[in-house]
Amino acid sequence: MIDTHSHILPGLDDGVEDLEQALSTARGAVQDGIEGMICTPHWISGIFENTKSIVTAAVESFKQHLQEHNIPLALYPGAELRVHLEMPAKIAQGALLTLNESAYALVELPAEIIPPRIEDFFYSLQVEGVTPVIAHPERNPGLARDPARLYGWIESGVLTQLTAGSLLGTFGGTIRKFCLLLLEHGMVHLIATDCHGHRNRAPRLSKAMREAEATVGKTVAARIFCENPLEIINRGTVTPFELLPLGRRFSFSLKKYFSFFGRDR
């Protein structure tokens, strides 16, 4: 398994604080069967300025520490990029990282809202040859209220990445049910740990993979957890799943599931 979303680089953001925690987190990832990890510290303009040069240097430094401690975890550079008007230009200029410098960028929406004209923003990335990968859409209440909007983004070529803990109920039963519905309708392309340490959202994928297998079968789960991440680190192409129509049953279920959405956040 390859983890495509992690905050394992020490001291760069709100994730792992120091080298000792980073090494412990890496050991936990390996024990869970994770072979590689894309390091995706936050880039939030004016708050976390994790540019390409900063992240790549931190990745190379941590690789050396992993070798010294005999921890067999492959590392790849990346970033979790908060939506900002300057982002497409900064990626084109080489100032910001996509996922292992592939054609896929991990994009984070604001926690509580969907920014206005977000479709234009996605298009501006796509014009630059970059496919947006939406980080943890299941935790955005705006998308919970209007899942058809996420469906439309996917139809236009956007991909999604769920958090493993969301599928397992870490963020509450409501969000877990939303994850299952997204899986069942072909709206999930990657599932990652979004780990922030060896205890805080630890790097565990195996249990979530078994949950996905029980929902959509082993073949689809293997694509989400193994094949699609490999395509990204090898700078290949991720082929989306066939989307199933949302339909009345889906909309009705979401209305029921999210009537008390705020309680589970």
TAZIDA-V804862 format. One record per helix or strand of 3 or more residues. SS is the DSSP state (hx for helix, st for strand). FROM is the first residue (numbers start at 1). TO is the last residue. Records with the same first field share a line. If there is no record, write none. Layout:
SS=FROM-TO ; FROM-TO
This chain:
st=2-6 ; 36-39 ; 42-44 ; 74-77 ; 80-82 ; 104-108 ; 131-135 ; 159-163 ; 190-192
hx=19-31 ; 52-68 ; 87-92 ; 99-101 ; 118-127 ; 137-139 ; 141-145 ; 147-155 ; 164-167 ; 173-184 ; 206-216 ; 218-233 ; 247-257 ; 261-264
